[in-house]
Amino acid sequence: MASLQEKKEQRLRFMHRLYEATDGDTFHDVDSTDIGKELGWPDQLTEKVVEYLVGKGLAKYISAGDLITITHAGVVEVETALDNPDQGTEHFAPVSVTQIFYRDVIGSAIQAGSPGAAQSTTIGDLNLDRVRHFVERYEEAEPSLGLEAEEAAEAQADIATIRAQLDSPRPKPEIIRGSLRSVRTILEGATGSLAASGLLELLQHVHL
């Protein structure tokens, strides 16, 4: 039988994964069993965790099946925890938030030890090395993309946002993904550009 602390950690893990899977969109539904499988859980455990989160108003069922979505309260809960892991939230203690979000779940981007210590390269299923590689390739290829001035400016703004997140001690995956999707839309409009095609191929390896 799981201890109270283990139950709290399980709920927090699921809550953060639900936030990432829906991109914080309360109209985006996902299959709760899929999230449970990603976490390596049996369906029975997933059901118990979901029932708790729904009961607290952090998630809600979409149908009689396993489809659920995050609620506004759930979005606020996760973002509060991400922004202030040392303070905790209404439902999650600060120790749990720090341990789960910045070790087990998203892999802390905070450096530890000496100034030369390496940073984690992943946030959930978002590989920051791949994102960084895409940004570098985009900046190299930009002159040959043939974008209109307005599109080029918009893409540059998105790339700058991504770079700022990559340089942050606590990069936010939802911001990175949103900016990457925006760049992808612009690249999809650059028909006939080999450079754009190559960049789009790189994006296929990033979980958006």
VENTALIN-V9411 format. One line per field, one symbol per residue. ss: DSSP state (H for helix, E for strand, C for the rest). phi: phi as a letter, one per 30 degrees, with the letter a starting at -180 (. if undefined). A space follows every 50 residues. Layout:
ss = ???
phi = ???
//
This chain:
ss = CCCHHHHHHHHHHHHHHHHHHHCCCCCCCEEHHHHHHHCCCCHHHHHHHH HHHHHCCCEEECCCCCEEEECHHHHHHHHHHHHCCCCCCCCCCHHHHHHH HHHHHCCCCCCCCCCCCCCCCEECCEEHHHHHHHHHHHHHHHHHCCCCHH HHHHHHHHHHHHHHHHHCCCCCHHHHHHHHHHHHHHHHCCCCCHHHHHHH HHHCCCCC
phi = .dddddddddddeddddddddchicdcccbdddddedddicdeddedddd edddddicbbdcbddcdbbdcddddddddddddbddcibdcbdeddeddd dcbdcciecddbidecddcdcbbiccddddddddeddddddedcdidded dddddddddddddddddddbdceddddddddddddddddddicddddddd ddddccdc
//
